[in-house]
Each structure stands twice: as structure tokens, then as C-alpha cells.
Amino acid sequence: MNGCYCDLPGVDFPFSKEDFLTEHDIEMIHGTREGTPMEHNQLGALSAFRGQDTFVQSEKLKWSRYTYKMSTDGAGEGYRADFGTFNGNAIITDHKLKRDVWEWLNETLHPDYFQDIWKFASGTNTPPVTVLCFSMETSGWHNEGPVPHPGFDNSRRPPAVINFRLLGDVDNSYIEFAQPDEEMQQAEDEIVEMFIEDIKNSTEPDPMLTTATEHKNLIMASTLQLFHNNVWEPNLIPITKHVGQHNPYIVNVGKWHRVVTNGTPRVTFRIHANTDLTFEQIEKMVEAGEFFK
């Protein structure tokens, strides 16, 4: 156990990229087609830092597309839209595919691992899975896991996801994991307190969706922490890396991590873990042979 990932060799994944991605999706992912945005876009918590998210409906998926690049100018200034570089995540909207995925989850995994059906205010219900597309050479360092503070709502912060490859470099793309040094950890502790205070003082209907706090070049929203311009990278202490996509694997998204590719699109199917679990508990389930039915 390394506290960062668990490989799952030999796991049968009965789906292929064709089950999720149509020609429409493939063309958007490879930058040969822009896609048609839905009527409503989302000004979410990170809009000031990465721009407005755009929803794109394909045949089987609804994409939330954050197609932006970072320059060295700083947050809010160094981002631009470029449909040739597609980055975003999607939920399943095709009803048959939803049923097939949900049945497979219940037949395959320990029932404590995955979350309940996601129910959105729009009336959409979908299994607790996403399709993630990443096209830049590096994602930048970020942390998506639970926040160890009694005043923080971790309902949007799973301790882990299981990654299944749909597209991308099998051998050379990798995820790096690191831990903050004392100075960075202090800044993180401070921004958590500031974020919680910002939530309390917000007049927005759902402040967890719209609030982002910036402090000492750290940025925090309900779903992740990140930093811009690589200012904190010297303060990250390397732990390990997971190289390649040869088999499914569980990622501890509560560690600071980044994805590094050769610049070609990397698309994964991800199962989101139950927020009542810790990554340590998930590791023990895997080690004890209790993760699968």
C-alpha cells in the first residue's frame, strides 16, 4: 500500500470507448469539431480563474467543457478558449447506457465503494461516474479529496476514483503524487478557514457551487484546490507516480497530483467513491480481496 493508488490488474471492463464516445465526441476531443454549446452555460466557482464552462450535449454524454489554457500572466488574465484543446468531464445521459453501467457497478464492486445515483436539480439522474477528457501536456497540480475540517461539506469530494482507459497513451502518460511542505500546508489550512467563512457570508442560492477563495496564490472551490503559475510547486515533496494505463487503477484524489501526457488526448471512465470512506479503507478492501464481489 502506497497511499496514492491501487492497481487493479485483471479486472474485466465490459465497455469500450464506442459505448461512450460517438464520432461527434471523438472529433471534439481531437479538436476537429467545436461542438454546439447548449443554451445555458455555467458561471461556476472557478469561472474567474479558468473562464466560463460550456455544456455540450452529444449522443450519449453531456460535457462540461473547460477548454482553457494558462499563461504566466496570472489568474483571470492568462486563460483563453481554444476548441482545438478539449478538456472537460461528462455525465451519461443515454438511458440504456445508464442502466447498463449501474447494473455492472452493482454486479461487480463491493456495494460500500460507490456512491448512490446522482440526482441533479434539473431532474437528471445518472450513475456516479464521469468521463474525463484531458488534452494538455500537464493538468497542473490539484487536490480533489476530502477536506479534514468539521465545518467543510465534503459531499462533492470523493476520497478516490477508479480510472478505466478509453483513449490515450497506454505506456507513457502518468500521474505524479506529492505532499505539501510545512509552509504550503499552513497556507492550505488558512485557505480552508477562509473558504468556509466565505461560504457563511455568501448571499448566493448555492454558495458551494459559486464560491472560490484565493489566498497566497492558492485557489479553493468546493471540488478542489489548485494554484496558478506553479508558485507552490517547489513546496511539493514528491511521493510516487503511476505510469501508464495498462490496467484499471484507483487514484487517491486527496493527494496533490497532476497528470502528464505526451499532448495527445487522455480519456478515462471514472467511478466516484463513496464519500463515507477513506482511501485507507479502500486500500484495505483491495488488499483483503473484498473490493470486488
ABEGO torsion letter per residue (X at the ends): XAGABBBBBGBBBABBAAAABBAAAAAAAAGABAEBBBABBBBBAAAAAAEBBBBBBBAABBBBBBBBBBBAAEBGAABBBBAABBBEBBBBABAAAAAAAAAAAAAABBAAABBBBBBBAAGBBBBBBBBBBBABABAEBBBABBBBBAABBAAABBABBBBBBABEBAAABBBBBBBBBAAAAAAAAAAAAAAAAAAAABABABAAAABBBBBGGBBBBAABBBBBGGAAAAABBBABBBBEBABBBBBBAABBBBBBBAGBBBBBBBBBBBAABBAAAAAAAAAAGAABX
